[in-house]
Amino acid sequence: MTDQPTPHNSLIGRRVPVLDQGWIELQDIMGDDLAIVNAARVSFLGESKGPERDKKLLFYLMEHRHTSPFEQVEFKFRVRAPLVTWWQWVRHRTWHVNASSGRYTAFEEGDFYVPEEWRLQSRDNKQASEGALTGPDSDALTGKLRAHYEAAFNLYQEALDAGIARELARLFLPGFAVYYTWVIKVDAHNLIHFLRMRMAPDAQHEIRVYAWAIYEHFFKPALPWTAEAFETYIMPGLGPIQAP
Ligand SMILES: Cc1cc2nc3c(=O)[nH]c(=O)nc-3n(C[C@H](O)[C@H](O)[C@H](O)COP(=O)(O)OP(=O)(O)OC[C@H]3O[C@@H](n4cnc5c(N)ncnc54)[C@H](O)[C@@H]3O)c2cc1C
């Protein structure tokens, strides 16, 4: 893991694809590893004591869950994700969110999530999946899903053409599959909490891939010391092997 942070200006505006037509884009970022260390040292006028001691302090903060200095760093993302993902994401009350409105903007044909594979229901965990359907059965199911989306979108369009308001016409759309774009903001402490829960193997794939993308493409490059401390104390054993 590199010790050097990637400069903010080469991270802001970076857009990373997720799922079949989703993405995450970093809109803004405030603070870095040193801002966390300096916040913890506010009583001493926030002076750096050199990289070695600064990093040691940051690790101490993470190990002992001295969390408030991590709130001094903020990330703002623009994210396109299907509602099945937002349904879980929005449970994290510490994020600030603004959503695109289906009352204001009409949905377009193809604004729907098609999974890469059909995971099977886990036999011993009611809230999990395991393995996947393979071969022609899988392709046939995907074909049916696409036909379902097309039929639903045609009904939606028919209602709009009949003058029905967008806020009601959308009842024809397959809710969990619809892609929405949101602007979301969070501080590093609450992002760490989100990542711990949503990068874990028991999180649903459709949110896990977003959590991993945030971690790999934005969190780790922007906050290399914090990421190393996170992997040491919060998610030990984290490795590419666990990445979805
Ligand atoms: C694998 C998995 C399965 C899940 N299954 C279900 C399910 O079946 N049903 C379901 O309803 N949810 C489910 N959830 C959602 C889960 O219960 C949490 O609502 C969600 O993960 C957000 O966590 P949080 O409240 O800690 O996060 P945040 O809302 O971001 O809050 C972060 C922390 O701030 C504090 N906090 C925030 N708001 C308050 C408040 N108002 N009062 C007191 N403390 C507060 C808490 O300490 C909290 O841990 C599941 C989550 C996961 C990861």
The ligand as an SDF file (V2000), in Angstrom:
LIG
                    3D

 53 58  0  0  0  0  0  0  0  0999 V2000
  -25.8990   -7.3840    5.9780 C   0  0  0  0  0  0  0  0  0  0  0  0
  -26.9370   -6.3960    6.4210 C   0  0  0  0  0  0  0  0  0  0  0  0
  -28.2640   -6.8150    6.5870 C   0  0  0  0  0  0  0  0  0  0  0  0
  -29.2460   -5.9150    6.9910 C   0  0  0  0  0  0  0  0  0  0  0  0
  -30.5450   -6.3300    7.1350 N   0  0  0  0  0  0  0  0  0  0  0  0
  -31.5120   -5.4780    7.5150 C   0  0  0  0  0  0  0  0  0  0  0  0
  -32.8820   -5.8950    7.6490 C   0  0  0  0  0  0  0  0  0  0  0  0
  -33.2150   -7.0480    7.4360 O   0  0  0  0  0  0  0  0  0  0  0  0
  -33.8110   -4.9760    7.9950 N   0  0  0  0  0  0  0  0  0  0  0  0
  -33.4810   -3.6780    8.2660 C   0  0  0  0  0  0  0  0  0  0  0  0
  -34.3590   -2.8880    8.5980 O   0  0  0  0  0  0  0  0  0  0  0  0
  -32.1950   -3.2410    8.1490 N   0  0  0  0  0  0  0  0  0  0  0  0
  -31.2210   -4.1000    7.7760 C   0  0  0  0  0  0  0  0  0  0  0  0
  -29.9170   -3.6580    7.6300 N   0  0  0  0  0  0  0  0  0  0  0  0
  -29.6320   -2.2460    7.8630 C   0  0  0  0  0  0  0  0  0  0  0  0
  -28.9920   -2.0200    9.2450 C   0  0  0  0  0  0  0  0  0  0  0  0
  -29.8560   -2.4410   10.3000 O   0  0  0  0  0  0  0  0  0  0  0  0
  -28.6880   -0.5200    9.4360 C   0  0  0  0  0  0  0  0  0  0  0  0
  -29.8860    0.2200    9.4380 O   0  0  0  0  0  0  0  0  0  0  0  0
  -27.8110    0.0510    8.3190 C   0  0  0  0  0  0  0  0  0  0  0  0
  -26.7570   -0.8220    8.0270 O   0  0  0  0  0  0  0  0  0  0  0  0
  -27.2610    1.4030    8.7550 C   0  0  0  0  0  0  0  0  0  0  0  0
  -26.3910    1.2040    9.8520 O   0  0  0  0  0  0  0  0  0  0  0  0
  -26.2420    2.2900   10.9840 P   0  0  0  0  0  0  0  0  0  0  0  0
  -27.5670    2.6330   11.5870 O   0  0  0  0  0  0  0  0  0  0  0  0
  -25.1860    1.8080   11.9250 O   0  0  0  0  0  0  0  0  0  0  0  0
  -25.6340    3.5070   10.1020 O   0  0  0  0  0  0  0  0  0  0  0  0
  -25.9220    5.0600   10.1460 P   0  0  0  0  0  0  0  0  0  0  0  0
  -27.3670    5.3670   10.0150 O   0  0  0  0  0  0  0  0  0  0  0  0
  -24.9680    5.7010    9.1760 O   0  0  0  0  0  0  0  0  0  0  0  0
  -25.4990    5.4820   11.5780 O   0  0  0  0  0  0  0  0  0  0  0  0
  -24.1420    5.3640   12.0050 C   0  0  0  0  0  0  0  0  0  0  0  0
  -24.1440    5.2940   13.5130 C   0  0  0  0  0  0  0  0  0  0  0  0
  -24.6360    6.5290   14.0230 O   0  0  0  0  0  0  0  0  0  0  0  0
  -25.4600    6.2940   15.1440 C   0  0  0  0  0  0  0  0  0  0  0  0
  -26.8000    6.7980   14.8480 N   0  0  0  0  0  0  0  0  0  0  0  0
  -27.2500    7.2910   13.6600 C   0  0  0  0  0  0  0  0  0  0  0  0
  -28.5050    7.7180   13.7710 N   0  0  0  0  0  0  0  0  0  0  0  0
  -28.8650    7.4820   15.0440 C   0  0  0  0  0  0  0  0  0  0  0  0
  -30.0580    7.7110   15.7800 C   0  0  0  0  0  0  0  0  0  0  0  0
  -31.1230    8.2890   15.2560 N   0  0  0  0  0  0  0  0  0  0  0  0
  -30.0710    7.3180   17.0750 N   0  0  0  0  0  0  0  0  0  0  0  0
  -29.0000    6.7490   17.6570 C   0  0  0  0  0  0  0  0  0  0  0  0
  -27.8460    6.5060   17.0080 N   0  0  0  0  0  0  0  0  0  0  0  0
  -27.7750    6.8940   15.7270 C   0  0  0  0  0  0  0  0  0  0  0  0
  -25.4200    4.8020   15.4150 C   0  0  0  0  0  0  0  0  0  0  0  0
  -24.3920    4.5200   16.3180 O   0  0  0  0  0  0  0  0  0  0  0  0
  -25.0600    4.2140   14.0820 C   0  0  0  0  0  0  0  0  0  0  0  0
  -24.4030    2.9650   14.1520 O   0  0  0  0  0  0  0  0  0  0  0  0
  -28.9140   -4.5490    7.2530 C   0  0  0  0  0  0  0  0  0  0  0  0
  -27.5760   -4.1420    7.0940 C   0  0  0  0  0  0  0  0  0  0  0  0
  -26.6070   -5.0370    6.6770 C   0  0  0  0  0  0  0  0  0  0  0  0
  -25.1760   -4.5570    6.4960 C   0  0  0  0  0  0  0  0  0  0  0  0
  1  2  1  0
  2  3  1  0
  2 52  2  0
  3  4  2  0
  4  5  1  0
  4 50  1  0
  5  6  2  0
  6  7  1  0
  6 13  1  0
  7  8  2  0
  7  9  1  0
  9 10  1  0
 10 11  2  0
 10 12  1  0
 12 13  2  0
 13 14  1  0
 14 15  1  0
 14 50  1  0
 15 16  1  0
 16 17  1  0
 16 18  1  0
 18 19  1  0
 18 20  1  0
 20 21  1  0
 20 22  1  0
 22 23  1  0
 23 24  1  0
 24 25  2  0
 24 26  1  0
 24 27  1  0
 27 28  1  0
 28 29  2  0
 28 30  1  0
 28 31  1  0
 31 32  1  0
 32 33  1  0
 33 34  1  0
 33 48  1  0
 34 35  1  0
 35 36  1  0
 35 46  1  0
 36 37  1  0
 36 45  1  0
 37 38  2  0
 38 39  1  0
 39 40  1  0
 39 45  2  0
 40 41  1  0
 40 42  2  0
 42 43  1  0
 43 44  2  0
 44 45  1  0
 46 47  1  0
 46 48  1  0
 48 49  1  0
 50 51  2  0
 51 52  1  0
 52 53  1  0
M  END
$$$$
